[in-house]
């Protein structure tokens, strides 16, 4: 992880970094041969992630992202991680970790009352 990344600091840079990584791992998971059986499920998760990303980009805040939607994505990723544990890939696990980072950043933003403009 980047040295300046911190889930307790909801800066635009930290939020963007978490989204970039989440999208990378989920998108890559749709392309990996090892995940061919789960491809459609990863595509479904990616579509859901794109909806929360759109909310963040348009509102410039994680606060407006529906908590239930985040939890549903998390449950889908937990299922995919569990399903793929025996495979020689860590992409599902890292997707889940980056979603957790976004959830934590959202909670930090709520506690702090908004996105910090600085680092």
C-alpha positions in Angstrom: 0.0 0.0 0.0 1.0 3.6 -0.5 2.8 5.0 2.5 0.3 8.0 2.7 -2.8 5.8 2.4 -4.8 5.8 5.7 -8.4 4.6 6.1 -8.8 7.1 9.0 -8.0 10.0 6.7 -10.8 10.5 4.2 -9.0 12.7 1.7 -9.8 12.8 -2.0 -6.4 11.2 -2.6 -7.1 8.3 -0.2 -10.6 7.7 -1.5 -9.5 7.8 -5.1 -6.6 5.4 -4.3 -9.0 2.9 -2.7 -11.4 3.0 -5.6 -8.6 2.6 -8.1 -7.4 -0.5 -6.4 -10.8 -2.0 -5.8 -11.7 -1.5 -9.5 -8.4 -2.9 -10.6 -8.8 -6.2 -8.6 -12.4 -6.7 -9.5 -11.9 -5.9 -13.2 -8.8 -8.2 -13.3 -10.9 -10.9 -11.7 -13.3 -10.8 -14.6 -10.3 -11.5 -16.9 -8.5 -14.3 -15.0 -8.9 -17.8 -16.4 -8.7 -19.2 -12.8 -11.9 -17.3 -12.1 -13.8 -18.3 -15.3 -16.6 -20.0 -13.3 -17.1 -16.8 -11.3 -16.7 -14.3 -14.2 -20.4 -13.3 -14.3 -20.5 -12.8 -10.5 -17.4 -10.6 -10.7 -19.0 -8.6 -13.5 -22.2 -8.1 -11.4 -20.0 -6.9 -8.5 -18.1 -4.5 -10.8 -21.4 -3.0 -12.0 -22.4 -2.4 -8.4 -19.1 -0.8 -7.7 -19.5 1.5 -10.7 -22.8 2.7 -9.2 -21.2 3.6 -5.9 -18.3 5.2 -7.7 -20.8 7.3 -9.7 -22.4 8.4 -6.5 -19.1 9.4 -5.0 -17.9 11.2 -8.1 -21.2 13.2 -8.5 -21.6 14.0 -4.8 -17.8 14.3 -4.0 -18.5 12.4 -0.8 -18.8 8.8 0.4 -21.5 9.7 2.8 -24.1 9.6 0.0 -23.4 6.0 -0.8 -26.1 3.7 0.6 -24.8 1.6 3.5 -27.0 -1.4 2.4 -25.5 -1.3 -1.1 -22.0 -1.4 0.3 -22.9 -4.3 2.5 -24.5 -6.2 -0.4 -21.3 -5.7 -2.4 -19.3 -6.9 0.6 -21.4 -10.0 1.0 -21.0 -10.8 -2.7 -17.2 -10.4 -2.4 -17.1 -12.5 0.7 -18.9 -15.3 -1.2 -16.5 -14.9 -4.1 -13.5 -15.0 -1.8 -14.8 -18.1 0.0 -15.6 -19.8 -3.4 -12.1 -19.1 -4.7 -10.0 -19.7 -1.6 -8.6 -23.0 -3.0 -7.5 -21.3 -6.2 -4.0 -19.9 -6.6 -5.1 -16.3 -6.8 -5.5 -13.5 -4.3 -7.6 -11.1 -6.4 -10.9 -11.8 -4.7 -9.4 -11.4 -1.3 -7.7 -8.1 -2.3 -11.0 -6.8 -3.8 -12.7 -7.4 -0.4 -9.8 -5.7 1.4 -10.2 -2.6 -0.8 -13.9 -2.5 -0.4 -13.4 -2.6 3.4 -11.0 0.3 3.0 -13.8 2.3 1.2 -16.3 1.4 4.0 -13.8 2.5 6.6 -13.1 5.8 4.7 -16.8 6.4 4.6 -17.1 5.9 8.3 -14.2 8.2 8.9 -15.8 10.8 6.6 -19.1 10.6 8.6 -17.2 11.0 11.9 -15.2 14.0 10.6 -18.1 15.6 8.8 -16.7 15.5 5.2 -13.8 14.8 2.9 -10.6 16.5 3.9 -9.1 18.6 1.1 -5.5 18.1 2.2 -3.4 15.0 2.9 
